[in-house]
Amino acid sequence: MKVQILGTGCSKCRLLEDHVRQALHDYNITAEIEKVTDIDDIMAMGVMMTPALAIDGVVKSVGRVLTKEQLLPFLKGEK
């Protein structure tokens, strides 16, 4: 699984990345994390507000810093 954090590096983007890393660790889920910071790449994925989360290239959340608990269904493929 590839988890993409879309954002230009603002504090909310970094916080989302931290939550993703914590969730992967706490729930023992293996995934590759990619940070997408280029605005053209972000817009090409249809995202107009950051931070955003994509799993395997599919955008799952936009404009929110999800908690570890909110991330779990996405990381387990339930949503």
HELIX and SHEET records of a PDB file:
HELIX    1   1 SER A   11  ASP A   26  1                                  16    
HELIX    2   2 ILE A   39  ALA A   44  1                                   6    
HELIX    3   3 LYS A   68  LEU A   75  1                                   8    
SHEET    1   A 4 GLU A  32  VAL A  36  0                                        
SHEET    2   A 4 LYS A   2  LEU A   6  1                                        
SHEET    3   A 4 ALA A  52  ILE A  55 -1                                        
SHEET    4   A 4 VAL A  58  VAL A  62 -1                                        
END                                                                             
